[in-house]
Amino acid sequence: MRADEVLAEASGATGLDDFGPDDFRDGLDVLCDALTTEARLNDFGQIAVRANVVGALANRLKVVDHATAHPEVAAERIEAPLVVIGMFRAGTTLLSHLLDQDPTNRALLSWEAADPVPPPTPEDFRSGPRVEAVRAGQQLLSQINPAIDAVHHEDAGEATECLSILGQDFKSLLWEAVANVPTYGAWLDGADHRSAYEHHRLTLQVLQSGGVRGRWTLKSPHHAIALDALTATYPDARLVLLHRDPRSLVGSVCSLIATLSGTFTDADHRSYVARRWTDVLALSIDRIEAFRSANPAFPIVDVLYDDLVSDPVSTVASIYEGTGRSLTGDAAAAMAAYVQANPKGKHGAHRYDLADFGLHDGEVIERFGAYADRYGVAATRA
């Protein structure tokens, strides 16, 4: 895979050639090289991952083109978004779906992250040909790899992560979720993420310009490794951080990545997955603590996974209180109905074991003991 080739494919597919600022090129170049030399993609992966890269570039072209053709987009204000910044596999998906039940909120939906232009209107926000097209693609992927639904089910009409939008600037953990690319991962750890968040903001402006507005509720564990860029772009953001036993965080994310990337490769990457994603968790914690130390007045609402699972609606009410809002009775009722209709394990039980990745409880507890002690999660030093 060569960067010049996928750029040309995206331009050919859209008839557009303005990619906006060229900050994305370094990430694209590194990713293409790593996909070629390290990922060991199977035949399906060669086609699907390339299509994802071209699709990200095509969406970037369309977002830039729409903003250029509609200069009023620049006046769209993204006010005080509520951003769930992690930790990964600590209930961020559940929380984002609960927040989406409040009609005063504005979630980023899975289908519009995949196909954002033209921006949705109130009439086609939750249904229509584009929603069904993305849903069909998700169902096809589930048929190819049935384990995905139990690990991370996502419907086209539900809230999704910010990864796809950040991926259009090629500074995103998205690319490491679909392929094992150590060189790109090392590059990403040291990258300046500001341009990715500037593109993220532009995309949100485009999306809400169609008339679907409200308080943005966003989520991605990626945000934990890029807090400086996130808060520079959204200085009035309200941040929420979920915490869970690190043994569960590590085991669950390794299972997730192995399942997702395993769709596109037949190679056994488990040892790399264990090493890399344990390091990503450690990096997330380090950057969160560094941010909190450097910005003690910037509020972050801490939430325990166990609290969210045991009493979801009350936990959301406490998050609202911590971010200067009040949860209405109607919104609380809608959240309760969602919980009733979507019990844990609805799409299959997600079972994972640290030992499957050559890891052991003791080493995880030792490495993350300070984190566990600091936030009062289940794992403590022996």
C-alpha atoms as one frame of an Amber mdcrd trajectory, in Angstrom:
protein
   0.000   0.000   0.000   1.440   3.332  -1.070   0.234   6.713   0.140   0.196
   8.283  -3.320  -1.984   5.453  -4.618  -4.653   5.677  -1.910  -4.713   9.471
  -2.196  -5.354   9.128  -5.917  -8.058   6.503  -5.304  -9.874   8.786  -2.855
  -9.707  11.705  -5.282 -10.933   9.525  -8.110 -13.858   8.222  -6.051 -15.018
  11.682  -4.987 -13.916  13.939  -7.824 -12.243  16.151  -5.203  -8.607  17.033
  -4.590  -8.497  19.421  -1.620  -7.524  17.416   1.469  -7.176  20.524   3.604
  -4.069  21.014   5.756  -1.384  18.458   4.953  -0.599  17.589   8.591  -2.137
  14.160   7.965   0.515  13.105   5.450   3.166  11.933   7.910   0.714   9.618
   9.635  -0.602   8.309   6.325   2.915   7.600   5.069   3.939   5.768   8.242
   0.699   3.785   8.309   0.925   2.692   4.684   4.510   1.516   5.174   3.580
  -0.377   8.344   0.554  -2.006   6.724   2.796  -3.197   3.905   5.728  -4.466
   5.967   4.299  -5.428   9.382   0.564  -6.123   9.422   0.644  -9.458   7.557
  -2.857  -8.886   6.225  -4.758 -11.801   4.719  -6.508 -11.553   1.349  -9.653
 -10.085   2.891  -7.563  -7.705   4.970  -5.692  -6.444   1.927  -9.003  -5.388
   0.412 -10.847  -4.250   3.536  -8.096  -2.267   5.234  -7.179  -0.536   1.998
 -10.860   0.349   1.551 -10.889   1.799   5.089  -7.868   3.976   4.338  -9.340
   5.189   1.058 -12.688   5.744   2.775 -11.081   7.871   5.481  -9.389  10.006
   2.846 -12.625  10.295   0.851 -14.494  11.471   3.941 -11.771  13.996   4.645
 -12.139  15.333   1.114 -15.910  15.603   1.467 -15.770  17.317   4.867 -13.265
  19.898   3.601 -15.265  20.433   0.414 -18.547  20.896   2.288 -17.010  23.395
   4.704 -15.496  25.322   1.803 -18.748  25.392  -0.139 -20.713  26.421   2.974
 -18.656  29.094   4.764 -21.386  29.447   7.373 -20.164  26.131   8.820 -17.258
  28.019  10.381 -19.725  29.864  12.622 -21.118  26.648  14.114 -20.258  26.546
  17.831 -19.357  23.356  19.672 -20.216  24.376  23.226 -19.079  22.543  26.347
 -19.088  19.024  24.905 -19.249  16.206  27.417 -16.315  13.962  26.510 -15.836
  10.475  27.932 -12.055  10.136  27.726 -11.625   6.524  28.916 -10.379   4.270
  30.349 -10.808   1.839  27.495 -12.997  -1.180  28.265 -14.291   0.525  31.421
 -17.887   1.031  30.294 -17.411   3.937  27.902 -19.724   2.399  25.309 -22.521
   1.835  27.818 -22.178   5.381  29.108 -22.244   6.876  25.607 -25.432   4.951
  24.810 -27.068   6.135  28.030 -26.168   9.744  27.285 -27.689   9.347  23.829
 -31.089   8.660  25.425 -31.292  12.286  26.586 -32.848  14.299  23.730 -30.939
  17.414  24.794 -27.686  15.638  23.943 -26.178  15.210  20.504 -24.268  11.954
  19.976 -21.913  11.107  17.152 -23.692   8.185  15.490 -21.905   5.253  13.934
 -23.326   5.765  10.455 -22.508   9.472  10.261 -18.935   8.892  11.395 -18.680
   6.557   8.404 -20.511   8.824   5.939 -20.721  12.404   7.276 -21.487  14.420
   4.130 -24.057  15.724   3.481 -24.776  16.401   7.155 -27.886  14.726   8.564
 -31.153  16.559   9.055 -33.621  15.867  11.871 -35.626  13.779   9.376 -32.807
  11.373   8.417 -30.678  11.387  11.559 -31.727   7.917  12.722 -32.945   6.289
   9.505 -32.516   6.344   5.765 -30.376   4.817   3.005 -27.042   5.840   4.499
 -27.950   4.380   7.876 -28.995   1.116   6.249 -25.862   0.986   4.099 -23.592
   1.254   7.139 -25.750  -1.254   9.032 -25.403  -3.727   6.149 -21.635  -3.359
   6.285 -21.628  -3.989  10.022 -23.774  -7.080   9.586 -21.442  -8.404   6.893
 -18.462  -7.968   9.194 -20.342  -9.821  11.943 -21.015 -12.677   9.536 -17.340
 -12.874   8.610 -16.255 -12.762  12.260 -19.192 -13.643  14.566 -17.089 -13.052
  17.707 -17.113  -9.303  17.105 -20.666  -8.759  18.353 -19.953 -10.212  21.787
 -16.749  -8.217  22.130 -18.022  -4.888  20.808 -21.452  -4.683  19.194 -22.200
  -1.481  17.338 -25.315  -0.511  15.429 -25.319   2.120  12.705 -27.935   4.200
  14.528 -26.168   4.265  17.894 -23.460   6.410  19.452 -19.926   5.588  18.403
 -16.346   6.561  19.179 -14.444   9.523  17.768 -11.817   7.175  16.305 -13.081
   7.282  12.720 -13.024  11.077  12.600  -9.555  11.264  14.143  -8.564   8.532
  11.708  -9.194  10.912   8.806  -6.133  12.803  10.026  -4.257   9.494  10.498
  -3.576  10.128  14.157  -5.868   7.565  15.718  -5.817   4.283  17.617  -8.367
   3.165  15.021  -5.605   1.986  12.728  -4.031  -0.117  15.466  -7.400  -1.707
  16.215  -7.668  -3.144  12.708  -4.014  -3.990  12.072  -0.914  -4.729  14.111
   1.482  -1.996  13.003   4.263  -1.435  15.579   6.036   1.305  13.624   2.836
   3.316  13.348   2.092   2.762  17.052   5.508   4.071  18.051   5.039   7.076
  15.773   1.569   7.771  17.158   2.844   7.793  20.749   5.094  10.730  19.924
   2.835  12.572  17.482   1.298  16.002  17.950  -2.445  15.313  17.848  -3.600
  18.909  17.464  -4.361  18.698  13.732  -6.506  15.606  14.303  -8.652  17.495
  16.801  -8.924  20.505  14.521 -10.280  18.181  11.843 -12.521  16.596  14.478
 -14.004  19.997  15.325 -14.545  20.834  11.655 -16.373  17.535  11.182 -18.650
  18.200  14.159 -19.389  21.668  12.777 -20.332  20.135   9.431 -22.478  17.460
  11.070 -24.496  19.808  13.247 -24.946  22.338  10.442 -27.667  20.091   9.027
 -29.898  20.987  11.951 -29.302  18.164  14.441 -27.947  20.049  17.435 -27.639
  19.657  21.182 -24.902  19.168  23.769 -22.328  16.963  22.096 -21.616  13.773
  24.030 -18.453  12.165  22.705 -16.300   9.258  23.716 -13.069   7.501  22.940
 -10.263   6.098  25.067  -7.990   7.658  22.448  -8.658  11.019  24.107  -6.673
   9.914  27.165  -3.435   9.941  25.170  -4.167  13.345  23.609  -5.662  15.440
  26.397  -3.594  18.526  25.629  -4.818  18.567  22.020  -8.402  17.766  23.037
  -8.640  20.549  25.607  -6.818  23.075  23.427  -9.469  22.461  20.773 -12.387
  22.301  23.227 -11.312  24.415  26.212 -14.781  24.250  27.780 -15.090  20.457
  27.467 -16.532  18.512  30.392 -14.418  15.400  30.889 -15.516  12.042  32.306
 -13.062   9.278  33.196 -14.153   5.746  34.024 -12.075   3.349  36.120 -12.009
  -0.441  36.367  -9.849  -3.228  37.735  -6.748  -3.072  35.495  -6.773  -6.846
  35.078 -10.137  -6.472  33.353  -8.957  -3.458  31.340  -5.918  -5.312  30.017
  -7.665  -8.620  29.411 -10.653  -7.049  27.697  -8.702  -4.736  25.411  -6.320
  -7.515  24.354  -9.322  -9.677  23.509 -10.958  -6.812  21.613  -7.886  -6.009
  19.516  -7.082  -9.643  18.804 -10.675 -10.206  17.672 -10.881  -7.102  15.491
  -7.456  -7.327  13.893  -7.840 -11.099  13.582 -10.527 -10.460  10.965  -7.861
  -9.073   8.653  -4.873 -11.317   9.367  -4.254 -15.012   9.855  -1.017 -14.417
  11.769  -0.777 -14.868  15.521  -0.131 -11.388  16.910  -1.128 -12.146  20.500
   2.280 -11.483  22.046   2.469  -8.108  20.313  -1.126  -7.281  21.240  -0.376
  -8.041  24.903   2.738  -5.885  24.925   1.404  -2.980  22.900  -1.998  -2.570
  24.530  -0.654  -2.948  28.040   1.715  -0.139  27.115  -1.189   1.939  25.727
  -3.019   1.568  29.038   0.094   2.645  30.925   0.593   5.589  28.559  -3.052
   6.616  29.029  -2.666   6.633  32.801   0.627   8.545  32.642  -0.805  11.228
  30.359  -3.965  11.599  32.426  -1.916  12.091  35.574   0.431  14.519  33.824
  -2.549  16.515  32.547  -4.160  16.623  35.981  -0.905  17.732  37.551  -0.386
  20.486  34.981  -4.046  21.574  34.977  -5.358  21.097  38.522  -8.316  23.424
  37.934  -9.567  21.540  34.857 -12.428  19.370  36.156 -12.571  15.656  35.418
 -15.462  13.590  36.771 -14.201  10.185  37.940 -16.606   7.238  37.720 -16.155
   3.645  38.850 -17.161   0.942  36.393 -18.847  -1.017  39.170 -21.051   1.978
  40.004 -22.020   2.466  36.374 -22.983  -1.188  35.955 -24.803  -1.536  39.272
 -26.805   1.715  39.072 -26.507   3.246  35.593 -29.104   6.002  35.856 -27.958
   7.280  39.240 -24.381   7.264  37.973 -25.366   9.377  34.964 -27.218  11.741
  37.318 -24.010  12.174  39.328 -22.068  12.849  36.126 -24.582  15.532  35.177
 -24.259  17.089  38.608 -20.476  17.040  38.311 -20.650  18.821  34.964 -23.140
  21.497  36.001 -26.307  19.912  34.661 -29.434  18.225  35.980 -30.869  14.971
  34.700 -34.564  15.364  33.899 -37.140  12.751  34.802 -37.919  12.028  31.150
 -34.259  11.505  30.295 -33.780   9.272  33.333 -36.793   7.197  32.308 -35.431
   6.817  28.789 -32.082   5.668  30.174 -33.776   3.163  32.477 -35.745   1.797
  29.513 -32.521   1.436  27.527 -30.891  -0.533  30.343 -33.955  -2.793  30.565
 -33.912  -3.458  26.817 -30.161  -3.999  26.586 -28.975  -6.300  29.376 -25.312
  -7.184  29.615 -24.528 -10.109  27.321 -27.407  -9.384  24.957 -25.108 -10.011
  21.994 -23.200 -12.859  23.631 -20.881 -13.187  26.588 -17.434 -11.661  26.225
 -14.992 -14.044  27.885 -11.294 -13.334  28.078  -8.276 -14.529  30.015  -4.972
 -12.780  30.577  -3.242 -16.139  30.171  -4.374 -16.284  26.528  -1.960 -13.413
  25.915   0.896 -14.675  28.064  -0.014 -12.305  30.900  -0.598 -12.978  34.587
  -2.628 -11.270  37.291   0.407 -10.585  39.429   2.382  -8.671  36.818  -0.647
  -6.575  35.835  -1.426  -5.759  39.466   2.193  -4.860  40.083   2.425  -2.597
  37.038  -0.885  -0.852  37.680  -1.044  -1.071  41.454  -0.554   2.663  41.955
  -3.404   3.407  39.553  -5.660   0.887  41.299  -4.877   2.360  44.707  -5.339
   5.943  43.525  -8.825   5.414  42.141 -10.069   2.682  44.441 -10.623  -0.005
  41.844 -10.669  -3.677  42.725  -7.062  -4.680  42.097  -4.590  -3.837  44.849
  -1.036  -4.867  45.514  -0.736  -8.328  47.025
